[in-house]
Amino acid sequence: MKQSNRSFFASLCRSCLQFPAAFCILLLSFTGCSSSGSQPRQPVMLELEGDLAVHDPAIIKEGDTYYLFCTGGSRRTGYVPIRCSPDLRHWELCGYVFDKLPEWAPVEIPGTRGVWAPDISYFNGKYHLYYSISTFGKNNSAIGLATNKTLQFDSPDYKWEDQGMVVRSTAGVDDWNAIDANAVIEDENNIWLCWGSFWSGIQMRRLDPATGKLSAEDTTRYTLCSRPRKGTSETPPVEGAVEAPFIVRRNGWWYLFVSFDLCCRGADSTYNIVVGRSKKVTGPYIDRDGIPMLEGGGTQVIKAETENWKGPGHCAVFREGDQDYLVFHAYHGQTGKSELKISTMEWKDGWPIVAPLP
């Protein structure tokens, strides 16, 4: 820009001080003058309607339809409800993954009655749904896998095929808990599974992309996030709860989202979502204040700030185009029932920001 033009625009910007704010905004939009520079878009909590009775959501899109999977179901209805939406805002129940419990589940984990915390991803030409089998408060748990060529119910290729158990934790033997899986796709040859709830925290292993099962060549298990606790390996540490990992890559960083504190207590739930980041998918993950997540660190993403909603947690991150969304559940402040929530997610100084709960 020529010096004369610089002087003109500087003078024009200074002149804003003499006019009403509305005129200044219009003036600056035409000239490009700004004292504060580019600012991130403000995140928005979407207004949702329909069947929103959701716990532990996982989301993906195929064609023109968004598919959301969650904890739930029964012997009467089937297990792992599927909700569908054409626009991320209007949701309806459209089916279940399983007609009955996978045959291996009650044999491997006696006493289990349901299927928890599904995770949905697409690689190697198939949709991969990882799911949890457990009993509440115990780490005698397992993660299973079901695959499908398509999510479109009217396709002749639509069929969920259970692939059996992927990883198991044993009470009194393992100081970690095999639930709350999340598949992390680094590239087509490097795919990981992270999981964890309570005990020693969040774990990760490499997967074999061909099978979706744990790699036989790389057996290294990484611990990604842990909080100080007093309990033994047989006792969930309620004072140091961390669970429900979800990992994404943005702008050269890997971000690990986890839920701190307690879910599943209705309006008394204290769930909240925190995040850390790392240059390597296997960690170490550090929060904004420089505290390692292995030492209890975590930068706040969202927590309950009003009496209307409690315990926001168990999130998934979904991207469409250049827009990220945080998908999670929260508990109604009066009824205690869990409900689906979706906020647009923006980035400020390398860290995610979302809209507050109303």
N, C-alpha and C positions, 0 to 999 in steps of 0.2 A: 504494500500500500504506500502511495506517495505521502510525503510529509504533510502536504496541504490537506490531504484527505484525513490523515490522522488527527490533525488539529480540528478539522470540521466535526468529526465524530466525537472527539473529546469535549468540544464545546457543546454539542448536542446532548451528550450524556449529562453534563453539568447543569444544563438548562432544565432537566427533569425536576430539579429541586424546587423550581418555581411554579410547578403545575400540580394538579390533583393526581393522586396515585393511579387512577384508572387511565389517565392520559399517558402517564409515565410507562405503564406496562405496555400499552400499545406502541409507544415510541420506541421502547427498547426492543420489542419483538421485531420491528422493522430494521433497526440499526445493528442489532447484535450486541449492544452495550449491556454489560452485566458486571456488577461488582463482586458477585459471589461465585460466578462460574457455573458450569453445568451441574445440575442437581439430579439425583435419581428420582424416578417416578415414585409417587407415594403409593404404598401397597393398599389393596382394597380387599375387604372380606366379602366374598361373593354372597349374594342372596340366593339361598337354595330352597327348593321345595320338592315335595314328593315323599318317597320312602327314605327317610334319613336316619333310621334307627341302626346306626353303624358303630362297630367297635373294631379297632385295629385295621384301618383301611389300607388297601393296596390298589394302584390304579394303572391302567394302560389304555392305549387307543388303537383300534384296528378299523380301517376304513373311516366311516363317518360316525362311529359310535365309541363312546368312552365306556370302559368296563371297570367296575370297582368290586373288589373281593374283600371279604371281611370275616372275622370270627363269628361263628354262630351255626344255627341249624339243629336238627334233632333226628331221631330215628323216623319220626313221622314225616318230616319235610325233606330231609336230605341235609348235607353238611357243606359248609363254605358257601354262603349266599353270594349271588352275583347280582349287582345292580347295574343298570344301563342308563346312559344319558346321551342325547344328541348334542348337548351344548355345555356340559359341566355344571348346569344349574338345576335341571329338572331330572329327577332320578326315580326309577321304578325297579322293583324286584323282578328279575327276568329269568331266574333259574338257580341251580345249585351245582357245584362241581361233583359231589359224590352223592349217590343214592343211599349209601350206607358207609359205615366206617371202613377204611381200608383193612383188609383181612389181617395184615401183619400187626396192626396197631394195638388191639387189646391183648394180643399174645405177647408182644414185646413190652408193652407198658400196661400191666394189669390195673384195672380201675379207671382207665381213661374213658371218658364219655363223650368227647367232642373233638373237634378239629379247630385249632387256634391259629391266629396270626399268619394268614397267608401272605406270600410275596409273589409278584408276577413279573416276569421278564421275558424277553425274546432273544434267542441266540441259536445258532446251528439249525436254522430252519424250523424251529418249534417254539411254542410258548411253554415256559417252565414255571410251574406253580409249586413253590416250596411251602410246606405247612408244618405245624407243630402238633405233637401228640404228648400230653403230659397229664399230671394231676396237680391241682392248685397247691402252691407252696412247696412242691417237691422238685428236686432236680433229677429224678428218675424220668428222663424225657428223651424225645427223639424228634428229628426233623425228617419228613418224607418229601417225595417229589412226584408230581403228576405232570404229564405233558399233553399238548394238544397242537394240531397243525393249524387250527384257526379258532377264533372265539365267536365266529358268526354261527348262530344256532341253526340257521337254515342251510348251512353248507353240508354236502355229503361227507366232507372230511372232518366234521365236528365230532370229536370223541376224546374224552379224557382217559388217558391210560396211566394207571398208577405204576410208578417205577420202584416203589418200595422205600426202604429206609436209606437215608444219606449219612446221618451222623447221630450218635447217641451219647448221652451222659448218664452215669450210673451213681446213684446216691451212695455216699460213703467212699467213693473211689475218685470221682472227678470233682474239682472245686470250680466248676462252671456248669451252666444249664443250657441244654440244647433246645432252645425255643427262640422265636422271633427272628427267623432267617431273613437275610437280604442278599440277593445275588448282585454282584458288582462286576460290570463288564468293562474291563480295561481296554481290550481289543478282542478280536475273534479268537486269539490264541491264549489270552490271559483273562480268565474269569475266576472270580473269587466268591466265597460264601462267608458272610459274617453273621454272627448270631450272638445271643446272650441275654440273660436276665438274672439280676441279683448275683449272689455268690461272688466270684472273682471278676465278673464283668463281661465285656464284649470280646469275642474271639473271632479269628479269621483263619480259613484254610483255602488253598488253591483247589479249584475244580478241574475236572477233565471235561473240556467243552463237548466232547463226543457223547458223553453219557450223562452229564450234569451231576455226577457223583464226585466224591472227593478224589483228588489226584493220588495215584499210587506212587508216582515218582517224587513228588514234592509233598512231604508229610509234615512240614513245619507248621506249627500252630502259633499264631500271633495273638497276643492280648493287646487290644487297642484302647480300652477305656476301663478304668476301675476307680472305685471310691473307697475311702477309709471305712473300715467296719470292725466290729468286735466279734461277730459270729463265727462259728466253726464252719467247716465245709458242709455240715449237715443242717445248718440253720440259715435261712435267708436273712441277710443283714438289713433289717428294716430301716436302720439309720443311714445306710449307704446304698440305697437302691439305684440301679441303672439298668436300662433294658432298651429293647426295640431299636436297634441300629439301622441307619439308612445312610449310604455313602453315595455322593455324586462328585463329578469332576467339573470345575468351572475355572476358566482363566488360569490354567496351569497349577491349580491347587485341588487337592482332594478334601472334601468336607464330610465330616462324620457327625450326623445328627443322632442324638440319643434322647431318651426320656429319663429324667431324674425323678426320684421319689415314688409315690404310691398311686397306682390306678385302682379301678374296680371297687371303689368304696362310695360310689354315687357322688352326692354333693360334698362328701368328706374327702374326696380324692385330692391328692396334692401333686399329681403329675405336672411336669413342665418340661419344655424342650430346650436343649442346649446344643451347642455346636463347637467343634474345633476343626483345625485344618492341618494338612501335611503336604509336602511335596511328593511323598511316596504313598501309594495306596495302603501299604502295610504299616504306615506310621513312621515316627511318632506324631500324634495329633496334639496340637497346642492351641489353647484358647487365645482370645484377643489380648489378654493381659500377660501372656507368656507362660501360663501355667499348663503343664502337660495334663492331658486327660487321663493318663495313667496315675496321676496324683490327685484326682478329683476335680480337675479343671473342666470348664465348660462355659462358653459365652451364651447368655440368655437369648433365645429366639422368641419364645412366647410363654407366658404364664397367665393364670387367672388374676385379673385386676379388679373385677367387679363381682357383685353377688349373683349376676345372671348365669355365669358359666364357671365351672370348676374343672381342674385337672386336665388341661389340654395336653395331648400326648399321642404316642405311637404314630409317628408321622411317616409319610412318603413324600418324595419330591418328584414332581412331574413337570416336564418341559414340553412346550409346544411352540415352534418357531423360536423367537427370542424371549419368550415369556416363561418364567418359572412359577410354579404353584406349590404351596405347602398344603398337603392334604392330611387331615388328622381328625381325631374325635375329641369331644369335650362333654362334660356332664352338666345337665341342666341344674341350675342352682336350687330349684324348688323340688322337682321330681326326681332328680338324681339319675335320670336316664341318659345314656350316651347318644350323641348325635354327630353326624358328619359335619365337618367344617372345612372350607377351602378358602385360602387367602392367596392373592397374588404375592409373589416374593421378589423383591428387588435387591440390589446389591449396592452397598455404600462402603467405600474404602476397603473393598475386598471381603465384606461380611454381609450375610443375609439379613434382611429386615422384612417383617410381615406386619399386617394390620392387627391392632389389638382386638380382642373379643369385645362385643358390645356389652 
